[in-house]
Amino acid sequence: MQRLIEFIKRIYLVLLFLLMEGVALWYYATATPYNEAKILSRTTAVGGFFSGMVTDVGHFFSLPDENRMLTERIAVLEQTLQRERELHGIDVLDSAQVAALNMDNIHYRYYPSRVTSMTTNRQRNFVVLDKGAEDDIKPNMGVITPDRKLVGYIISCSRHYSVVLPILNTEFNIGGRLADNRSACSVHWLGDSPHYVEAFDLSTYANPAVGMAVEASSERLPDGVIIGHIESFEHNAAKTAYSARLKLATDLSSLDNVLIVENTHYGEIEELLKTTEKQRQK
C-alpha cells in the first residue's frame, strides 16, 4: 500500500493534467450543438475507417473458403461443357460458342452479387445487394449462398441495387421438404432467434429425425438448396402432423457474397397459376 501511495505521489501531476484535459475536452464537446455535430462526424469517420479495415481483413481470411467453392463450381461447369462437347461432337469450344450453346434452354441462371447492407435484429429484416435492373435482376428471383443455402428472394429493384426479403423476416414463408424422403412442410420464422426457424405440417409418416436436412421447395429455386437441419420436433396438439425447430444452415449476419437465381420458367408458372385461379372463380 505504501508503494502505491509513493507511486501516485510521483505521477500525480500527470494524472491531474489528464483529468483537467478530459474535463476541458468534455466541456468543448458539449458547449454548442455545432461542436457536438463536428466531433460526432469525426468519430463516426474514424469508426467507419476501422470498421472497414476489420471488414476487409475478415473478407481476406474468408477468401480460401470462397475460392474452394468457386473451384467446385468450375468443376461442375467443366463437366457440363464436357457433356455438351460429346453431344455436339465438338472438341474445343471458344468463348463465342460457349455463350451461344443452349442459352435459350437454360432453366436456371446465376448472377453473383455482394451484400451492401442488411439487418438481422428486427422482426422485418431486409438485405440490400449491389445488383439491380441494369444487371437483369428482377423481383421474385431467389437468393442463395455460394454453397447453396437459402437466403431469401428479391422483392424490389432499382437500377443498381435490389432488396431481398430474407428468411429472417416474419413475413417470409416458403415450402420445404426433408432431403431424405422429400416429405413436404412449410417453413416460417417466428422472430425469436436469428439462428432458428420453424417447420410446420410435416406428415406423421415423414419419420423426422434430429440432424435431417430440410430443403427449400419453391418455383424460385433449384433443387438442393438447404434451409437448415432439424434440431428438435414434436407432434402438434391433434397428433396429425409434426412441427420441427430448424437450425439455419447459414449465419445470415455474416453474409458477404451471394448468388441470385433466376428460374427462366417462373413467368410461365406464375401465368399458369393466375389462369387456374381465374378458372376456379368462375
Backbone hydrogen bonds in HBPLUS format (Angstrom, degrees):
<---DONOR---> <-ACCEPTOR-->    atom                        ^
c    i                          cat <-CA-CA->   ^        H-A-AA   ^      H-
h    n   atom  resd res      DA  || num        DHA   H-A  angle D-A-AA Bond
n    s   type  num  typ     dist DA aas  dist angle  dist       angle   num
A0005-ILE N   A0001-MET O   3.03 MM   4  6.37 157.4  2.08 150.1 155.8     1
A0006-GLU N   A0002-GLN O   3.00 MM   4  6.26 158.9  2.04 147.6 153.4     2
A0007-PHE N   A0003-ARG O   2.87 MM   4  6.08 153.3  1.94 146.2 153.9     3
A0008-ILE N   A0004-LEU O   2.95 MM   4  6.21 159.8  1.99 150.9 155.5     4
A0009-LYS N   A0005-ILE O   2.97 MM   4  6.22 153.6  2.04 146.9 154.4     5
A0010-ARG N   A0006-GLU O   3.13 MM   4  6.41 143.7  2.27 141.3 150.2     6
A0010-ARG N   A0007-PHE O   3.13 MM   3  5.21 123.6  2.46  94.6 108.6     7
A0011-ILE N   A0007-PHE O   3.22 MM   4  6.57 142.0  2.37 143.7 153.5     8
A0011-ILE N   A0008-ILE O   3.19 MM   3  5.25 125.8  2.50  95.4 108.8     9
A0012-TYR N   A0008-ILE O   2.84 MM   4  5.51 105.9  2.40 148.6 162.8    10
A0014-VAL N   A0011-ILE O   3.09 MM   3  5.36 120.1  2.46 103.7 117.6    11
A0015-LEU N   A0011-ILE O   3.07 MM   4  6.41 163.2  2.10 156.7 161.5    12
A0016-LEU N   A0012-TYR O   2.83 MM   4  5.95 156.9  1.88 145.4 151.9    13
A0017-PHE N   A0013-LEU O   2.91 MM   4  6.09 153.0  1.98 142.3 149.7    14
A0018-LEU N   A0014-VAL O   2.91 MM   4  6.20 162.8  1.94 152.1 156.5    15
A0019-LEU N   A0015-LEU O   2.94 MM   4  6.13 156.8  1.99 147.3 153.8    16
A0020-MET N   A0016-LEU O   2.96 MM   4  6.17 164.4  1.99 148.9 152.8    17
A0021-GLU N   A0017-PHE O   2.82 MM   4  5.99 154.4  1.89 149.8 157.8    18
A0022-GLY N   A0018-LEU O   2.88 MM   4  6.05 154.2  1.95 145.1 151.9    19
A0023-VAL N   A0019-LEU O   2.98 MM   4  6.27 159.1  2.02 150.0 155.3    20
A0024-ALA N   A0020-MET O   2.93 MM   4  6.11 158.1  1.98 145.1 151.4    21
A0025-LEU N   A0021-GLU O   2.90 MM   4  6.15 160.3  1.94 150.0 155.0    22
A0026-TRP N   A0022-GLY O   2.91 MM   4  6.09 158.3  1.95 148.5 154.8    23
A0027-TYR N   A0023-VAL O   2.89 MM   4  6.10 160.1  1.93 149.5 155.0    24
A0028-TYR N   A0024-ALA O   2.90 MM   4  6.12 158.4  1.94 147.8 154.1    25
A0029-ALA N   A0025-LEU O   2.85 MM   4  6.00 157.0  1.90 146.5 153.1    26
A0030-THR N   A0026-TRP O   3.06 MM   4  6.22 143.6  2.19 145.3 153.7    27
A0031-ALA N   A0027-TYR O   2.96 MM   4  5.69 110.7  2.45 140.3 154.2    28
A0036-GLU N   A0032-THR O   3.13 MM   4  6.49 160.7  2.17 152.4 157.9    29
A0037-ALA N   A0033-PRO O   2.92 MM   4  6.11 163.8  1.94 151.1 155.0    30
A0038-LYS N   A0034-TYR O   2.87 MM   4  6.05 157.3  1.92 150.1 157.0    31
A0039-ILE N   A0035-ASN O   2.94 MM   4  6.09 167.2  1.96 153.3 156.1    32
A0040-LEU N   A0036-GLU O   2.89 MM   4  5.99 157.8  1.93 146.9 154.1    33
A0041-SER N   A0037-ALA O   2.95 MM   4  6.09 155.6  2.01 144.9 150.7    34
A0042-ARG N   A0038-LYS O   3.09 MM   4  6.36 154.5  2.16 143.6 150.5    35
A0043-THR N   A0039-ILE O   2.86 MM   4  6.11 169.1  1.87 156.9 159.6    36
A0044-THR N   A0040-LEU O   2.86 MM   4  5.93 152.9  1.93 144.7 152.8    37
A0045-ALA N   A0041-SER O   2.99 MM   4  6.13 154.4  2.06 140.9 147.6    38
A0046-VAL N   A0042-ARG O   2.96 MM   4  6.27 159.3  2.00 151.7 157.2    39
A0047-GLY N   A0043-THR O   2.82 MM   4  5.97 163.5  1.85 147.3 152.6    40
A0048-GLY N   A0044-THR O   2.77 MM   4  5.92 155.9  1.82 147.2 154.3    41
A0049-PHE N   A0045-ALA O   2.92 MM   4  6.14 148.7  2.02 142.3 150.6    42
A0050-PHE N   A0046-VAL O   3.04 MM   4  6.41 164.7  2.07 156.2 158.2    43
A0051-SER N   A0047-GLY O   2.82 MM   4  5.97 156.5  1.88 148.6 156.4    44
A0052-GLY N   A0048-GLY O   2.83 MM   4  5.94 152.6  1.90 142.7 150.0    45
A0053-MET N   A0049-PHE O   2.99 MM   4  6.31 148.6  2.09 142.3 151.1    46
A0054-VAL N   A0050-PHE O   2.93 MM   4  6.22 158.1  1.98 149.8 154.9    47
A0055-THR N   A0051-SER O   2.92 MM   4  6.16 160.0  1.97 148.9 154.5    48
A0056-ASP N   A0052-GLY O   2.89 MM   4  6.09 159.0  1.93 147.8 153.4    49
A0057-VAL N   A0053-MET O   2.91 MM   4  6.14 156.2  1.96 148.8 155.4    50
A0058-GLY N   A0054-VAL O   2.87 MM   4  6.12 161.3  1.90 150.6 155.9    51
A0059-HIS N   A0055-THR O   2.85 MM   4  6.10 155.0  1.91 148.1 155.4    52
A0060-PHE N   A0056-ASP O   2.88 MM   4  6.09 149.8  1.97 143.3 151.7    53
A0061-PHE N   A0057-VAL O   3.03 MM   4  6.37 159.2  2.07 154.0 157.8    54
A0062-SER N   A0058-GLY O   3.08 MM   4  6.28 127.0  2.38 137.0 150.9    55
A0062-SER N   A0059-HIS O   3.20 MM   3  5.07 135.7  2.41  91.7 104.1    56
A0063-LEU N   A0060-PHE O   3.19 MM   3  5.39 158.1  2.25 104.7 111.5    57
A0066-GLU N   A0062-SER O   3.13 MM   4  6.40 162.9  2.16 154.3 159.6    58
A0067-ASN N   A0063-LEU O   2.75 MM   4  5.88 161.4  1.78 159.2 164.0    59
A0068-ARG N   A0064-PRO O   2.93 MM   4  6.13 148.8  2.03 142.4 151.1    60
A0069-MET N   A0065-ASP O   3.01 MM   4  6.33 158.7  2.06 149.1 153.9    61
A0070-LEU N   A0066-GLU O   2.88 MM   4  6.13 155.8  1.94 148.7 156.1    62
A0071-THR N   A0067-ASN O   2.86 MM   4  6.04 152.0  1.94 144.4 152.0    63
A0072-GLU N   A0068-ARG O   3.03 MM   4  6.37 152.5  2.10 145.4 152.5    64
A0073-ARG N   A0069-MET O   2.99 MM   4  6.31 152.8  2.06 145.5 152.9    65
A0074-ILE N   A0070-LEU O   2.89 MM   4  6.18 156.7  1.95 149.9 156.1    66
A0075-ALA N   A0071-THR O   2.96 MM   4  6.26 151.9  2.04 146.0 153.5    67
A0076-VAL N   A0072-GLU O   3.09 MM   4  6.44 154.6  2.15 146.5 152.5    68
A0077-LEU N   A0073-ARG O   2.94 MM   4  6.26 161.4  1.97 153.1 158.1    69
A0078-GLU N   A0074-ILE O   2.78 MM   4  5.98 155.8  1.84 150.5 157.7    70
A0079-GLN N   A0075-ALA O   2.97 MM   4  6.19 151.6  2.06 143.4 151.0    71
A0080-THR N   A0076-VAL O   2.98 MM   4  6.29 153.4  2.06 146.7 154.1    72
A0081-LEU N   A0077-LEU O   2.86 MM   4  6.13 162.6  1.89 152.8 157.2    73
A0082-GLN N   A0078-GLU O   2.86 MM   4  6.06 151.4  1.94 143.9 152.2    74
A0083-ARG N   A0079-GLN O   3.05 MM   4  6.33 152.7  2.13 144.7 151.2    75
A0084-GLU N   A0080-THR O   3.02 MM   4  6.37 153.3  2.10 147.4 154.9    76
A0085-ARG N   A0081-LEU O   2.81 MM   4  6.09 151.7  1.89 148.6 156.9    77
A0086-GLU N   A0082-GLN O   3.02 MM   4  6.30 157.4  2.07 147.7 152.9    78
A0087-LEU N   A0083-ARG O   2.95 MM   4  6.19 156.9  2.00 146.7 153.4    79
A0088-HIS N   A0084-GLU O   2.94 MM   4  6.00 153.2  2.01 147.7 153.9    80
A0089-GLY N   A0085-ARG O   2.79 MM   4  5.59 112.1  2.26 138.3 152.8    81
A0090-ILE N   A0085-ARG O   2.95 MM   5  4.75 146.0  2.07 132.9 139.4    82
A0098-VAL N   A0094-ASP O   3.00 MM   4  6.29 157.8  2.06 155.8 162.7    83
A0099-ALA N   A0095-SER O   3.01 MM   4  6.17 157.8  2.06 144.7 150.3    84
A0100-ALA N   A0096-ALA O   3.07 MM   4  6.25 143.6  2.21 141.0 150.3    85
A0101-LEU N   A0097-GLN O   2.98 MM   4  5.86 123.8  2.30 142.5 155.1    86
A0105-ASN N   A0102-ASN O   3.13 MM   3  5.35 148.1  2.24 104.2 113.5    87
A0106-ILE N   A0103-MET O   3.46 MM   3  5.48 170.5  2.47 104.8 107.1    88
A0264-THR N   A0107-HIS O   2.88 MM 157  5.45 158.3  1.93 153.0 158.8    89
A0109-ARG N   A0262-GLU O   2.93 MM 153  5.06 153.4  2.00 138.5 147.2    90
A0262-GLU N   A0109-ARG O   2.82 MM 153  5.06 165.7  1.84 152.5 156.7    91
A0111-TYR N   A0260-ILE O   2.81 MM 149  4.94 154.2  1.88 144.6 152.5    92
A0260-ILE N   A0111-TYR O   2.84 MM 149  4.94 174.7  1.84 143.0 144.8    93
A0113-SER N   A0258-VAL O   2.97 MM 145  5.38 155.5  2.03 155.8 152.0    94
A0258-VAL N   A0113-SER O   2.95 MM 145  5.38 169.7  1.96 142.2 144.8    95
A0130-ASP N   A0114-ARG O   3.09 MM  16  5.76 145.0  2.22 152.0 162.4    96
A0115-VAL N   A0256-ASP O   2.83 MM 141  5.28 164.7  1.85 158.1 163.5    97
A0116-THR N   A0128-VAL O   2.84 MM  12  5.63 170.3  1.85 152.2 155.5    98
A0128-VAL N   A0117-SER O   2.85 MM  11  5.28 173.2  1.85 160.2 158.6    99
A0119-THR N   A0126-PHE O   3.23 MM   7  6.03 141.2  2.39 155.2 165.8   100
A0170-THR N   A0123-GLN O   2.98 MM  47  5.91 164.0  2.01 162.4 167.7   101
A0127-VAL N   A0164-VAL O   3.15 MM  37  4.95 156.3  2.21 137.3 142.3   102
A0164-VAL N   A0127-VAL O   2.69 MM  37  4.95 166.5  1.71 156.3 160.3   103
A0129-LEU N   A0162-SER O   2.89 MM  33  5.31 165.6  1.91 155.4 160.3   104
A0162-SER N   A0129-LEU O   3.26 MM  33  5.31 152.3  2.34 131.1 135.7   105
A0135-ASP N   A0132-GLY O   2.86 MM   3  5.40 152.0  1.94 114.9 124.2   106
A0137-ILE N   A0132-GLY O   3.19 MM   5  5.20 158.4  2.24 134.3 131.5   107
A0133-ALA N   A0158-SER O   2.80 MM  25  5.96 170.4  1.81 158.3 158.6   108
A0136-ASP N   A0133-ALA O   3.00 MM   3  5.06 154.8  2.06 115.0 114.5   109
A0134-GLU N   A0159-ARG O   3.05 MM  25  5.36 167.9  2.06 135.9 139.7   110
A0140-ASN N   A0154-ILE O   2.83 MM  14  5.14 174.6  1.83 137.5 136.5   111
A0154-ILE N   A0141-MET O   2.78 MM  13  5.34 162.0  1.82 159.8 164.2   112
A0142-GLY N   A0261-VAL O   2.96 MM 119  4.89 129.4  2.22 150.9 149.8   113
A0261-VAL N   A0142-GLY O   2.72 MM 119  4.89 168.6  1.73 139.1 143.3   114
A0143-VAL N   A0152-GLY O   2.83 MM   9  5.20 145.0  1.95 149.7 139.7   115
A0151-VAL N   A0143-VAL O   3.01 MM   8  5.42 144.2  2.14 154.5 145.6   116
A0152-GLY N   A0143-VAL O   3.18 MM   9  5.20 161.2  2.21 136.9 138.7   117
A0144-ILE N   A0259-LEU O   2.91 MM 115  5.33 165.1  1.94 156.0 160.3   118
A0259-LEU N   A0144-ILE O   2.79 MM 115  5.33 170.9  1.80 158.3 159.8   119
A0145-THR N   A0149-LYS O   2.84 MM   4  5.18 150.9  1.92 142.6 152.5   120
A0148-ARG N   A0145-THR O   2.93 MM   3  5.25 142.2  2.07 127.6 123.6   121
A0226-ILE N   A0148-ARG O   3.07 MM  78  6.47 157.5  2.12 151.8 146.3   122
A0150-LEU N   A0226-ILE O   2.93 MM  76  5.94 164.7  1.95 148.9 150.9   123
A0167-ILE N   A0151-VAL O   2.93 MM  16  6.12 144.4  2.06 163.0 159.1   124
A0153-TYR N   A0165-LEU O   3.23 MM  12  5.58 152.7  2.31 132.5 137.9   125
A0165-LEU N   A0153-TYR O   2.88 MM  12  5.58 165.7  1.90 163.9 159.0   126
A0155-ILE N   A0163-VAL O   2.92 MM   8  5.96 168.9  1.93 164.9 165.6   127
A0163-VAL N   A0156-SER O   2.87 MM   7  5.40 164.5  1.89 153.3 156.3   128
A0158-SER N   A0161-TYR O   2.76 MM   3  5.24 172.0  1.77 157.1 157.5   129
A0172-PHE N   A0169-ASN O   2.86 MM   3  5.38 167.2  1.88 123.5 127.4   130
A0174-ILE N   A0187-VAL O   3.23 MM  13  5.42 154.1  2.30 148.4 153.0   131
A0187-VAL N   A0174-ILE O   2.84 MM  13  5.42 167.5  1.85 169.6 173.7   132
A0217-SER N   A0175-GLY O   2.79 MM  42  4.86 160.6  1.83 130.2 125.4   133
A0176-GLY N   A0185-CYS O   2.83 MM   9  5.05 164.1  1.85 144.9 141.1   134
A0185-CYS N   A0176-GLY O   2.90 MM   9  5.05 141.6  2.05 137.2 132.4   135
A0177-ARG N   A0215-GLU O   3.02 MM  38  5.40 139.5  2.19 142.2 148.4   136
A0215-GLU N   A0177-ARG O   2.82 MM  38  5.40 155.1  1.88 170.1 163.3   137
A0178-LEU N   A0183-SER O   2.92 MM   5  5.29 147.6  2.03 138.2 145.6   138
A0182-ARG N   A0178-LEU O   2.67 MM   4  4.70 137.5  1.84 143.9 148.9   139
A0179-ALA N   A0213-ALA O   2.91 MM  34  5.51 177.6  1.91 148.9 148.8   140
A0186-SER N   A0200-PHE O   3.01 MM  14  5.24 161.3  2.04 140.8 146.7   141
A0200-PHE N   A0186-SER O   2.73 MM  14  5.24 162.3  1.76 155.7 161.7   142
A0188-HIS N   A0198-GLU O   2.89 MM  10  5.44 161.5  1.92 158.5 164.8   143
A0198-GLU N   A0188-HIS O   2.87 MM  10  5.44 169.2  1.88 160.7 161.4   144
A0248-LEU N   A0195-HIS O   2.89 MM  53  5.52 162.5  1.92 140.6 146.3   145
A0197-VAL N   A0246-LEU O   2.99 MM  49  5.28 153.0  2.07 143.8 152.6   146
A0246-LEU N   A0197-VAL O   2.79 MM  49  5.28 171.3  1.80 161.9 163.0   147
A0199-ALA N   A0244-ALA O   2.80 MM  45  5.02 166.6  1.82 153.8 156.7   148
A0244-ALA N   A0199-ALA O   2.82 MM  45  5.02 158.5  1.86 143.2 149.9   149
A0202-LEU N   A0242-TYR O   3.04 MM  40  4.84 165.9  2.06 151.9 147.4   150
A0242-TYR N   A0202-LEU O   2.65 MM  40  4.84 170.2  1.66 149.5 153.1   151
A0206-ALA N   A0203-SER O   3.03 MM   3  5.22 163.1  2.06 110.2 113.7   152
A0212-MET N   A0209-ALA O   3.15 MM   3  5.78 166.5  2.17 139.1 140.0   153
A0211-GLY N   A0230-ILE O   2.73 MM  19  5.06 166.0  1.75 142.0 147.0   154
A0230-ILE N   A0212-MET O   2.87 MM  18  5.40 156.8  1.92 151.2 156.2   155
A0214-VAL N   A0228-GLY O   2.82 MM  14  5.55 158.5  1.87 167.4 164.7   156
A0227-ILE N   A0214-VAL O   2.78 MM  13  5.69 169.8  1.79 159.2 162.6   157
A0216-ALA N   A0225-VAL O   2.80 MM   9  5.64 155.9  1.85 164.6 172.3   158
A0221-LEU N   A0218-SER O   3.23 MM   3  5.57 158.0  2.29 108.9 114.9   159
A0249-ALA N   A0227-ILE O   3.01 MM  22  5.84 163.4  2.04 134.3 131.9   160
A0229-HIS N   A0247-LYS O   3.03 MM  18  5.40 151.4  2.11 140.5 145.6   161
A0247-LYS N   A0229-HIS O   2.89 MM  18  5.40 162.5  1.92 156.5 153.3   162
A0231-GLU N   A0245-ARG O   2.81 MM  14  5.71 175.5  1.81 170.5 169.4   163
A0245-ARG N   A0232-SER O   2.84 MM  13  5.35 162.2  1.88 148.0 153.5   164
A0234-GLU N   A0243-SER O   2.94 MM   9  5.64 153.9  2.01 161.5 169.8   165
A0243-SER N   A0234-GLU O   2.87 MM   9  5.64 159.6  1.91 166.9 172.8   166
A0236-ASN N   A0241-ALA O   2.84 MM   5  5.84 151.2  1.93 168.9 164.8   167
A0239-LYS N   A0236-ASN O   3.02 MM   3  5.22 159.3  2.06 110.5 117.1   168
A0254-SER N   A0251-ASP O   3.10 MM   3  5.83 163.3  2.13 120.1 125.0   169
A0255-LEU N   A0252-LEU O   3.33 MM   3  5.28 161.6  2.37 110.7 108.8   170
A0266-TYR N   A0263-ASN O   2.99 MM   3  5.28 167.7  2.00 117.8 120.4   171
A0269-ILE N   A0265-HIS O   3.06 MM   4  6.39 158.4  2.11 155.6 162.0   172
A0270-GLU N   A0266-TYR O   2.85 MM   4  6.07 164.9  1.87 158.0 162.1   173
A0271-GLU N   A0267-GLY O   2.96 MM   4  6.10 159.8  2.00 146.2 151.5   174
A0272-LEU N   A0268-GLU O   2.98 MM   4  6.15 154.7  2.05 144.6 151.7   175
A0273-LEU N   A0269-ILE O   2.96 MM   4  6.24 156.0  2.02 151.0 157.0   176
A0274-LYS N   A0270-GLU O   3.04 MM   4  6.30 156.3  2.10 147.4 153.7   177
A0275-THR N   A0271-GLU O   2.95 MM   4  6.18 160.8  1.99 149.5 154.7   178
A0276-THR N   A0272-LEU O   2.94 MM   4  6.14 158.7  1.99 148.1 154.0   179
A0277-GLU N   A0273-LEU O   2.96 MM   4  6.15 156.5  2.02 146.1 152.2   180
A0278-LYS N   A0274-LYS O   3.01 MM   4  6.29 155.0  2.08 149.3 155.4   181
A0279-GLN N   A0275-THR O   3.03 MM   4  6.27 155.6  2.09 147.8 154.4   182
A0280-ARG N   A0276-THR O   3.02 MM   4  6.27 147.6  2.13 145.6 154.2   183
A0281-GLN N   A0277-GLU O   3.15 MM   4  6.36 138.4  2.33 139.5 149.9   184
A0281-GLN N   A0278-LYS O   3.21 MM   3  5.15 127.9  2.50  92.9 106.2   185
A0282-LYS N   A0279-GLN O   3.40 MM   3  5.43 151.3  2.49  97.4 105.3   186
